[in-house]
Protein backbone atom coordinates (compact mmCIF):
# COMPACT_ATOMS: atom_id res chain seq x y z
CA UNK A 1 0.00 0.00 0.00
CA UNK A 2 1.34 3.43 -0.97
CA UNK A 3 1.62 5.84 1.95
CA UNK A 4 0.65 9.49 1.58
CA UNK A 5 3.30 12.18 1.75
CA UNK A 6 1.78 13.48 4.98
CA UNK A 7 2.97 10.37 6.83
CA UNK A 8 6.62 11.27 6.32
CA UNK A 9 8.46 13.88 8.35
CA UNK A 10 11.39 15.75 6.85
CA UNK A 11 14.53 16.31 8.91
CA UNK A 12 14.91 19.73 10.40
CA UNK A 13 16.89 22.19 8.24
CA UNK A 14 20.61 21.69 8.83
CA UNK A 15 20.07 18.43 10.74
CA UNK A 16 22.94 15.98 10.46
CA UNK A 17 22.66 12.19 10.43
CA UNK A 18 23.92 10.44 13.57
CA UNK A 19 27.70 10.19 13.64
CA UNK A 20 29.07 6.66 13.21
CA UNK A 21 30.49 5.10 16.37
CA UNK A 22 34.22 5.52 16.84
CA UNK A 23 34.55 2.14 18.59
CA UNK A 24 32.14 -0.59 17.50
CA UNK A 25 32.03 -4.05 19.05
CA UNK A 26 31.00 -6.96 16.84
CA UNK A 27 29.37 -9.75 18.81
CA UNK A 28 28.46 -12.58 16.47
CA UNK A 29 27.16 -16.03 17.21
CA UNK A 30 24.36 -18.47 16.61
CA UNK A 31 22.60 -17.21 19.80
CA UNK A 32 20.77 -20.52 19.91
CA UNK A 33 19.27 -19.15 22.14
CA UNK A 34 20.78 -15.91 23.43
CA UNK A 35 21.09 -16.14 27.23
CA UNK A 36 22.16 -14.15 30.26
CA UNK A 37 25.76 -15.32 29.88
CA UNK A 38 25.97 -13.72 26.43
CA UNK A 39 24.58 -10.46 27.80
CA UNK A 40 26.99 -10.43 30.75
CA UNK A 41 29.97 -10.88 28.42
CA UNK A 42 28.74 -8.13 26.10
CA UNK A 43 28.25 -5.70 28.99
CA UNK A 44 31.67 -6.39 30.51
CA UNK A 45 33.52 -6.11 27.21
CA UNK A 46 31.58 -2.98 26.28
CA UNK A 47 32.61 -1.27 29.51
CA UNK A 48 36.22 -2.46 29.61
CA UNK A 49 36.92 -1.48 26.01
CA UNK A 50 35.01 1.79 26.16
CA UNK A 51 32.89 0.90 23.13
CA UNK A 52 30.36 3.33 21.74
CA UNK A 53 28.09 0.54 20.53
CA UNK A 54 28.02 -3.24 20.42
CA UNK A 55 26.45 -4.86 17.38
CA UNK A 56 24.86 -8.28 17.87
CA UNK A 57 25.12 -10.34 14.67
CA UNK A 58 23.16 -13.63 14.66
CA UNK A 59 24.51 -16.13 12.16
CA UNK A 60 22.44 -17.20 9.21
CA UNK A 61 23.91 -20.31 7.64
CA UNK A 62 27.28 -20.76 9.40
CA UNK A 63 29.60 -23.31 7.78
CA UNK A 64 30.52 -24.91 11.13
CA UNK A 65 26.94 -25.70 12.30
CA UNK A 66 25.73 -28.94 10.73
CA UNK A 67 24.20 -31.00 13.54
CA UNK A 68 20.57 -30.00 12.96
CA UNK A 69 20.09 -28.23 16.32
CA UNK A 70 20.03 -24.66 15.02
CA UNK A 71 16.70 -22.82 15.38
CA UNK A 72 15.48 -20.93 12.34
CA UNK A 73 17.28 -17.64 11.76
CA UNK A 74 14.18 -15.47 12.17
CA UNK A 75 13.56 -16.98 15.62
CA UNK A 76 17.14 -16.38 16.76
CA UNK A 77 17.03 -12.83 15.40
CA UNK A 78 13.82 -12.09 17.28
CA UNK A 79 15.19 -13.54 20.52
CA UNK A 80 18.23 -11.26 20.32
CA UNK A 81 15.98 -8.29 19.60
CA UNK A 82 13.94 -9.06 22.71
CA UNK A 83 17.05 -9.62 24.83
CA UNK A 84 18.71 -6.27 24.04
CA UNK A 85 15.61 -4.11 23.86
CA UNK A 86 16.02 -1.13 26.14
CA UNK A 87 19.83 -1.18 26.10
CA UNK A 88 20.69 1.81 23.95
CA UNK A 89 24.33 0.82 23.50
CA UNK A 90 23.34 -2.55 21.98
CA UNK A 91 22.14 -2.89 18.41
CA UNK A 92 21.06 -5.79 16.21
CA UNK A 93 22.15 -6.58 12.66
CA UNK A 94 20.65 -8.99 10.13
CA UNK A 95 23.71 -8.76 7.87
CA UNK A 96 24.48 -12.49 8.07
CA UNK A 97 20.90 -13.71 8.18
CA UNK A 98 19.99 -11.96 4.93
CA UNK A 99 23.19 -12.93 3.10
CA UNK A 100 22.64 -15.63 0.53
CA UNK A 101 24.70 -18.79 0.70
CA UNK A 102 27.43 -19.42 3.24
CA UNK A 103 28.31 -16.52 5.51
CA UNK A 104 31.92 -15.89 6.45
CA UNK A 105 33.28 -13.44 9.02
CA UNK A 106 35.58 -11.74 6.52
CA UNK A 107 32.56 -10.88 4.36
CA UNK A 108 30.77 -9.39 7.36
CA UNK A 109 33.75 -7.32 8.48
CA UNK A 110 34.33 -5.94 4.99
CA UNK A 111 30.67 -4.99 4.63
CA UNK A 112 30.66 -3.25 8.02
CA UNK A 113 33.84 -1.38 7.08
CA UNK A 114 32.02 -0.07 4.00
CA UNK A 115 28.92 0.75 6.03
CA UNK A 116 30.59 2.61 8.91
CA UNK A 117 33.63 4.02 7.13
CA UNK A 118 37.28 4.37 8.09
CA UNK A 119 36.63 6.48 11.18
CA UNK A 120 35.05 3.53 13.01
CA UNK A 121 37.36 1.01 14.68
CA UNK A 122 35.94 -2.53 14.74
CA UNK A 123 36.42 -4.86 17.72
CA UNK A 124 35.57 -8.49 16.99
CA UNK A 125 34.42 -10.17 20.22
CA UNK A 126 35.23 -13.88 20.21
CA UNK A 127 35.59 -16.72 22.69
CA UNK A 128 39.05 -18.18 23.26
CA UNK A 129 37.99 -21.56 21.89
CA UNK A 130 36.83 -20.05 18.60
CA UNK A 131 39.88 -17.80 18.27
CA UNK A 132 42.19 -20.79 18.55
CA UNK A 133 40.56 -22.08 15.36
CA UNK A 134 41.15 -18.80 13.49
CA UNK A 135 43.85 -20.25 11.16
CA UNK A 136 41.12 -22.50 9.68
CA UNK A 137 38.77 -19.60 8.92
CA UNK A 138 38.44 -18.00 5.50
CA UNK A 139 41.19 -15.38 4.98
CA UNK A 140 42.44 -15.21 8.58
CA UNK A 141 45.28 -12.83 7.69
CA UNK A 142 42.80 -10.42 6.12
CA UNK A 143 40.68 -10.55 9.26
CA UNK A 144 43.63 -9.72 11.48
CA UNK A 145 44.44 -6.79 9.19
CA UNK A 146 40.85 -5.50 9.20
CA UNK A 147 39.91 -5.29 12.86
CA UNK A 148 40.99 -5.89 16.43
CA UNK A 149 40.08 -9.19 18.07
CA UNK A 150 38.85 -9.29 21.65
CA UNK A 151 39.57 -12.81 22.91
CA UNK A 152 37.41 -13.69 25.89
CA UNK A 153 38.15 -16.45 28.37
CA UNK A 154 36.06 -19.60 28.18
CA UNK A 155 35.50 -22.36 30.78
CA UNK A 156 37.83 -25.29 30.14
CA UNK A 157 40.09 -23.27 27.81
CA UNK A 158 43.59 -21.96 28.56
CA UNK A 159 45.19 -18.78 27.27
CA UNK A 160 48.52 -20.63 27.18
CA UNK A 161 47.21 -22.36 24.03
CA UNK A 162 47.56 -19.04 22.19
CA UNK A 163 51.32 -19.58 22.00
CA UNK A 164 50.70 -22.38 19.48
CA UNK A 165 49.20 -19.97 16.94
CA UNK A 166 51.77 -19.13 14.24
CA UNK A 167 51.31 -15.36 14.63
CA UNK A 168 51.62 -15.44 18.45
CA UNK A 169 54.60 -17.69 19.06
CA UNK A 170 56.54 -14.82 20.63
CA UNK A 171 54.20 -14.67 23.64
CA UNK A 172 55.58 -15.18 27.11
CA UNK A 173 54.19 -18.34 28.76
CA UNK A 174 54.29 -16.57 32.13
CA UNK A 175 52.05 -13.78 30.87
CA UNK A 176 49.52 -16.22 29.47
CA UNK A 177 49.56 -18.21 32.71
CA UNK A 178 48.78 -15.00 34.60
CA UNK A 179 45.70 -14.53 32.39
CA UNK A 180 44.54 -18.05 33.17
CA UNK A 181 45.10 -17.49 36.89
CA UNK A 182 43.20 -14.21 36.86
CA UNK A 183 46.14 -12.23 38.25
CA UNK A 184 46.19 -10.46 34.87
CA UNK A 185 42.79 -9.53 33.48
CA UNK A 186 43.76 -7.85 30.20
CA UNK A 187 46.59 -8.23 27.73
CA UNK A 188 46.90 -6.09 24.59
CA UNK A 189 49.00 -7.54 21.76
CA UNK A 190 49.64 -5.00 18.96
CA UNK A 191 49.50 -6.24 15.37
CA UNK A 192 51.47 -4.91 12.38
CA UNK A 193 48.18 -3.69 10.90
CA UNK A 194 47.77 -1.20 13.74
CA UNK A 195 45.00 -3.28 15.27
CA UNK A 196 45.45 -5.53 18.30
CA UNK A 197 44.55 -8.81 19.88
CA UNK A 198 43.05 -7.97 23.27
CA UNK A 199 42.80 -10.85 25.73
CA UNK A 200 40.22 -10.45 28.48
CA UNK A 201 40.01 -12.75 31.48
CA UNK A 202 36.38 -12.36 32.53
CA UNK A 203 34.39 -14.08 35.24
CA UNK A 204 33.32 -17.37 33.64
CA UNK A 205 29.63 -17.94 33.02
CA UNK A 206 28.23 -21.39 33.85
CA UNK A 207 25.38 -20.89 31.35
CA UNK A 208 25.50 -22.63 27.98
CA UNK A 209 23.01 -22.67 25.13
CA UNK A 210 23.32 -26.44 24.75
CA UNK A 211 22.38 -26.94 28.41
CA UNK A 212 19.39 -24.61 27.97
CA UNK A 213 18.19 -26.57 24.94
CA UNK A 214 18.53 -29.81 26.88
CA UNK A 215 16.58 -28.35 29.80
CA UNK A 216 13.79 -27.28 27.47
CA UNK A 217 13.55 -30.74 25.94
CA UNK A 218 13.42 -32.25 29.42
CA UNK A 219 10.94 -29.73 30.82
CA UNK A 220 13.40 -28.43 33.44
CA UNK A 221 13.30 -24.95 34.98
CA UNK A 222 15.08 -22.08 33.21
CA UNK A 223 15.22 -19.59 36.10
CA UNK A 224 17.97 -16.96 35.74
CA UNK A 225 19.29 -18.47 32.52
CA UNK A 226 17.38 -16.40 29.96
CA UNK A 227 15.98 -12.86 29.80
CA UNK A 228 12.25 -13.25 30.61
CA UNK A 229 11.06 -12.06 27.17
CA UNK A 230 13.30 -14.66 25.50
CA UNK A 231 12.01 -17.44 27.75
CA UNK A 232 8.43 -16.41 26.96
CA UNK A 233 9.17 -16.38 23.24
CA UNK A 234 10.70 -19.87 23.35
CA UNK A 235 7.73 -21.27 25.24
CA UNK A 236 5.21 -19.53 23.00
CA UNK A 237 6.87 -20.74 19.80
CA UNK A 238 7.67 -24.15 21.31
CA UNK A 239 11.28 -23.92 20.19
CA UNK A 240 13.87 -26.64 20.83
CA UNK A 241 11.23 -29.30 21.37
CA UNK A 242 10.69 -30.91 17.98
CA UNK A 243 12.74 -31.38 14.82
CA UNK A 244 10.36 -29.26 12.77
CA UNK A 245 11.69 -26.13 14.49
CA UNK A 246 15.30 -26.77 13.51
CA UNK A 247 17.20 -25.97 10.39
CA UNK A 248 19.24 -28.84 8.98
CA UNK A 249 22.44 -27.40 7.58
PyMOL commands that set and color helices and strands:
alter all, ss='L'
color gray80, all
select helices_A, chain A and resi 5-7+36-49+73-84+105-116+128-131+134-136+140-146+159-164+166-168+173-181+209-218+228-237+243-245
alter helices_A, ss='H'
color red, helices_A
select strands_A, chain A and resi 23-29+53-58+70-71+90-93+121-127+148-152+186-190+196-200+246-247
alter strands_A, ss='S'
color yellow, strands_A
deselect
rebuild
show_as cartoon
